[in-house]
Amino acid sequence: QVQLVESGGGLVQAGGSLRLSCLASGRTFSNYPMGWFRQAPGKEREFVAKINRSGSNTYYGDSVKGRFTISRVNAKNTVYLQMASLKPEDTAVYYCASLGFSGSIRFEDVRYWGQGTQVTVSS
């Protein structure tokens, strides 16, 4: 019913920037809050950022606050994650997620997940 496809991952040097994109299928994109999560090898899945349906409100995890920016263009069914001042500890698989109407970031409340895209930050 709903498919989320991430793109934009790759290798970047520490201190550099990278922008991830998530394209959602269908025409109901604007009806749902969206989020980004990440998971590094041997680590728990971590909340990164979320954005409300209109794009007017955002919230970030402490580890990325001030460095990452989430945005969305509903006319393109796309959500973005602009990452700046990247650190080696940002290395992870990044997942796009369609959240429930409440905007909950509990893993069990996520409606749909993307397949993930690898981000590697070199020292």
N, C-alpha and C positions, 0 to 999 in steps of 0.2 A: 504493500500500500504506500509506504513512504520509504524513500531511499536517500541517504546522505552520503555524499562523496567528497572526501577531503583531497586537497591538492596543495602544492607549494612547499612541501617539506624538502629537506636536503641538508647539505653540509655547509656550515658557516663558521667563520672564525669568531672567537670570543670578542665581545664588544660590537659585533655586527648586528644587522637587522634582517628579518625575514617576515614575510606575510603569508599566512595560511588562509585558504579559502575552503568553504564548505557549501556545496551546491545541493539544494533540496529538491526532490521531485514533487510534482503536484502544484496545486494553486492555493494550498492552505498554509503556506509558510508563515505569513504574517499573523496567524492565529495563535502561535506558540512562542513562548520564551525559548531561547537557545543558549547553549553553553559549550564550553571547551573543557576537556579533562586531559590529563596526561599520565603516562605510566612508564617509569624507567625500570630496567631489569633489576629484579630483586627488591623492588619497592612497591608500596601500595599505590593504587590509583589515586590521583590527586586532582582536586578541583582547581581550575585555572581562572575561569571567568564566565559570567553569564550576562545576558542582555534581555530586556523585556520586549514585548511584541512590537512596539512602535520604535524601539531603539533609543528612547529618551532616558532610560535608566540602566546603569551597568554596575556590576559588583565583581571584585577580584579577590583571588586568594592572596594571602599575605606574602608569599614568596615571589609574586610577580607584580604586585601593586607598584605603580609608578613606572614600570617598564613596558608592560603589555597594554594594548588597547583592543577591545572587542567592538565591532560595529556590524551593521547589517544594511543591506539594500533589498527591501522587500520586493521591489519591482523585478529584481533579478533572482529572487529566491536564494539569496546568498548571504552567508555570515562570514566575517573575516576575523582573523586574529593577527594584529600587527605586533610583532615582537621586536624590541629594541634592547640595546645593552646586554646582549645575550651572554650567558655564562655557561661554562661546561656542565654545571648542575641542571641546566635546562634541557639537556639531552634526554629525549624520551620519545615514545610514540604518542602523538597528539590525536585525540578523538573529538569529533564534533558530536553534539547530542541535542536532540529535540526534547525539551522538558515539558512536564505537565503544566496545566494552566496556573497552578500555584507558584511555579518557578522553583520548586524544591530541587535541591542538588543531591538529595539522597540517591544513591545508586539504584535502589529498587524503584524509585519514582521516575526514572528516565524512561521516556516513551520509545525512542529510537536512538541507535548508535550508528555512527559512521564506521568505516573499516579501519581508520587510523592512517596517519602519515608520519614517517620517521623524521625527526629533527635531531641532527648531531652538531654539537658545538665543540670545536676543537680548541685546545688550550693555547 
